[in-house]
């Protein structure tokens, strides 16, 4: 254990402050590795369900540590810190996908109930592992290859043509670790990193898919195998960062919605996912039939940005459902409550005093649901999201909601000033 | 300051652990005196709005202390504890109405921003003060009198007839401090207590109103005078304890709904209430017109049991609205989201292991919203509430929802076992 992080054991407190207070009644402790906004947003449903969270946080002022009483500080790759902490949790789940497999293996050996399991989680940690597995399962993916050499790259480019999408199999997020490369010269710096961190097993190359739009479907699965899916949503990205979510995806072909949802539930079942999972996909036009179909882009095995709309927009939020799933509690109803729900991410701009800013927004739009993560403003950082819901199912009513969400996010980040 | 409660100051920590961590961005600290379920249920909207709560709690395992990181322990009547704690809060509000006026006066003198103000709060602390003020304002009340002697009682009984409702002006709650007395013999023990705690200024006598049903309307008012009202609800009581809430009150005469709402907003304005307030009322038949009208029964100047339905059932919950109001933030939309919302209180029964019990309920009803307060089971204690919403506006659809809520509450308290 790193003595600079977790509280040191003492004769008075042999567990070093690692035992959370819990209520009477047999309610369990859910441990979450990582104190980001996803852990933070688990706290409201934990309050309602009388569940105790214990967050292994990056710092005392991490987003979740500010709102969860039991948030000892420790690093997610510090094996002894994780072992000491996990002993006092009934189940352990994750705010992010960064805990190394070798650390997870020891925790599993200790008998810690990890959700998702290391064997499932590897498919969200390693994009090559994910592509291999989904391809073996026959799920639709962009054409892809593993590359270690310039020759591997040339071979794949000969098959699918330039540009290529080059991805680091491990460690990428929010557009980092991904590059659209126009030719071999742009891939060369990547090849020189092969064997190093994130590229140990080579590069992942993918065809540059011509897609209509991006979709996401979130599903939940419990250890006993119960599963539930939220409606398929449309996600809008800018610079690799999700900026808007429209729920449900407007005008989506019902057959495509059904096949994508079935695909996601099949992935959850085949991979043994426990907790919630996001399947991000490209909507594409099938060149043979001219119909709409999908290709899987990414998997995330935790609450996900494309599911933040569910806090206000569905009967059971992704955060409540994640807690229910990892505890093997019966899952809640994932139905949407309104014809439309639109959410927009708030990214950091130049103005640090968010409190004064949101006061004005509240006056402008009494129906706006504001969610901030307790993080300081840094350019481009995800600081929060806003959600509005309602409408009559028409495109016009969605555009009105979308405009309200977009305006609020733009105003909070200083893109618009009135 | 009581050294057994608040952390003791030390050279390393001159504020004795009373300074809450707060996020960057100018967000305030809302202090709440009392760590019960009302303070606890403020935490989810505080998380969303990036507000920091500081709860002066009865114990480290108080309902709110289990979920709010900054919850120093101190007694609500310990003046020095309150002063030391309140210095670090931007505003101070209340989980209950038990802080003595003389303590509030010192805090106000210190410059603490109290919401509601002591001058407003006294009308929720002292039922005689409330009756006097509402009568002076011309608001409809049951006929009432102050009594110190048997002669006072006889005079009032001669006017309104037996039985009489006898109330302790101060300190009553959930049916305690209230008795329906059939004759002078039952009032005699009350008279012997006049001058003692709760009865310092005498007894409050009220006529026993023949009412159709009980209603409640919740309003919010901010220091700058903005006000908002939720729909009028029907409340069902058993043994003086609220057991069910139906929102909106089914079949309510729209004119009565409007006049009760106007009355509540007028009370909030005239008394200078800041934060949320519940006005509990009897629906009665006007003997002159045969039409429906109301009589004010009680006031509560804080979130209230009759508003718990708003967490799931309205755009802005009473807890979010209370935080917005005490901070003088613009108020949120109080509209109901569905045609009907039904909630039922969970009272303590014989079976202490609530976790196992709610697991079965989740399987039975995936749309049920469960809210537990982290309190141990004691017979009759309010442990939580359950809410369901939906319907098509018909009486049948309300009865279906009400049945689901009623069943869930009965099951959790062991009244039914399947």
Interface residues (C-beta under 8 A of the other chain):
Chain A: X21 X22 X23 X24 X25 X26 X27 X28 X40 X41 X43 X44 X46 X47 X48 X49 X50 X52 X60 X61 X65 X66 X67 X68 X69 X71 X311 X315 X316 X324 X329 X330 X331 X332 X333 X337 X338 X352 X353 X354 X355 X356 X358 X359 X362 X363 X366 X367 X369 X370 X371 X372 X373 X374 X375 X376 X377 X384
Chain B: X21 X22 X23 X24 X25 X26 X27 X28 X40 X41 X43 X44 X46 X47 X48 X49 X50 X52 X60 X61 X65 X66 X67 X68 X69 X71 X315 X316 X324 X329 X330 X331 X332 X333 X337 X338 X352 X353 X354 X355 X356 X358 X359 X362 X363 X366 X367 X369 X370 X371 X372 X373 X374 X375 X376 X377 X384
